[in-house]
Amino acid sequence: MADSIPELITKNLEAAIHGKSITIASVSKTITCERERFVNVIGDRYPFGALQGPFCDVMSRAHLIAQCNLYYVVTLCDAIADDYNPTVAVDPVTKVVGNAASDLVKLVMLDRTRGGYATDTTWEGFDYFINSDGDTPEMYVTVQFAVKCFLRDSDPYFTGG
């Protein structure tokens, strides 16, 4: 069986990020992006992007067509250097994560229609946290996206447009 419209949108979102370059702390890096798994094996694949979703919310129905919002969360993980050196200018973490999140938004928003399967894509916000438990501190930047699409009420393998 062919992929459903939500699956095609998800594949498009993953392809919009995977293998693309962003700048983190003044260094250009290529993202490895994969769909969510039970265990994400990041290893040394920094920066690593985990794509979660879709989480579907049916907003309304009319004429056998469902208007849906598909929600996604992209979590970007990267090792960060936090060695204090008074002779070297180091960017604050908030600047690094804000720019990394903005780079992710730019990549995703290049095609708001997700290959023609959606009517719009918006980003809902971003946040971050730092994990300093291991040998190398890591930053995790999460960006939330909403994708609006129309599906046939009786068959989500076809668009409702």
Secondary structure, 3 states (H helix, E strand, C coil): CCCCHHHHHHHHHHHHHCCCEEEECCEEEECEEEECCCCCCCCCCCCEEEEEEEEEEEEEEECCEEEEEEEEEEEEEEECCCCCCCCCCCCCHHHHHHHHHHHHHHHHCCCCCCCCCCCEEEEEEEEEEEECCCCCCEEEEEEEEEEEEEEECCEEEEECC
